[in-house]
Amino acid sequence: MAIAGKNLKYLRKLRGWTQEEFATRLGIKRSLLGAYEEERAEPRTEVLEIVSDIFKVTLDDLLRSDIGEGSGSNYLSKRRQLKLSTPGQSIIPFVPLKAAAGYLNGYGDPEFVDELNTFTLPMVASGNFRAFEIVGDSMLPTPSGSVIVGEKVEDMEAVKNNQAYIVVSKTEGIVYKRILRNNRSRAKVTLVSDNPVYEPYQLAMEDIMELWAAQVVITKVSPQQRYDVTSLSHLVSNLQEQVNTIKKKLPNA
């Protein structure tokens, strides 16, 4: 049943699921799914039945046919064809925080990128876009946990001074910063945080692997603080006490 494991991997990647996501849908551990895909173990019949229901394929096809080869093209070409089939709208791969380390190793691997979850945005036209989850308070008021949608910068000469970018580099990993070009030296750029607590620092151009110009910031809605009558009463009382204290310290007119 080695072909079954190969078919599981093909179908998972065709749908764009990670092993963790697919294993959750199948009700098994990710490590077991990995064993199936690497042909170190044979998929159980009940697992194949779930796969059959999800993808509307027969058990006989899963067990006897190479679905990828039989369909005339591999999963990568199918995924790319699917992405190109949405006119005027970009399919945006999403790099969550948990995938950041893997992205640094596999950013240039089409197979790795095709495993990332994707989404579309009505305000984003066609182009090469990618979304990154950021963490930390260095770009406040953009809060930690926000998702930055960036458009790929192919030429460093197109970088605009003081604009925000997702910078993927060998030394700093994935960071969200504003870029200042150094007129004296084109070998380095200065990365600046919106939060003034953080000092600017320089980064060598040769360390930059990818650059994405920030286009859209997606953040969670923060619950607005509400005051009830009692809270407002306490607030007013405190203000009155502060005013009275100040008056007592002032010299008599």
Steps between C-alpha positions, in 0.01 A plus 500: 500500500799733447303681230241599760753704697610676184138581419441640849792740454381598154144575613614691810727728301245544225261640762779711652489347849794452732558157649367628834176624341445184298575275799242690706237441234588131494499468878859376518834636620715702263789258548281211386395689189868566432568128526222432250629758252860380532381141451631391839153377596186390317188719542219332691178429315296738721743783417473431128120502530514852645731609217259345250211703646698827505634481145221298338732228374451126528698274731606306193655817352681576825641150524572417136542820296761774501249784516756770424638333190162383384358851504755615244707742711658528840353679800723809462375574151142441616544740793650765277226454242244545777670821612503637148134416449376788717504803266590836651561360847814371668523182702709604803712238681498555877811452716385465863742547786533123549617462139755784508800279572405256225441789260857625547624161381240436232401844367654420163339156477175509297384181669541656846315816398219296347446331836417834665138592555369766264228764493377786282420864573260708292724809521809316372529476122705252304869479588752312709384537860577324827368543854708480818396490865711735712573490872623763746438869561776653288250626239235636732229619449490189275446237772672167545316221320409716201524361148691708246419443133796597284571518128829349381778749429707367213745791475660665804521822302121515524511522881342824623652687791314473831246249364410187697620161379515138606872426489614137476872481574769253597590679823171648623246244377159646418447856625253779429680836480529826313800527270732797464745493212855609571602751236868463588509122483273281291633193679278555805152616593368627832201323657278726713220408741185710540536461876765758602611279789685285246822634349553485122762254377678424176472194282731399218327481162663166430321353804154578359340193340152639438326834530122555509352851487221527758162557334239389754506460879248257652445528875250370751237741629589608852204506741418859590509573870157580638424680821191434706336765721695390808834515317421845364402619850832379642686665213332836563564473878869430439526799268332723759743383768795574275367850426445571871853382579645732237294793632632448853858516373444827315581825686200712601416763245 
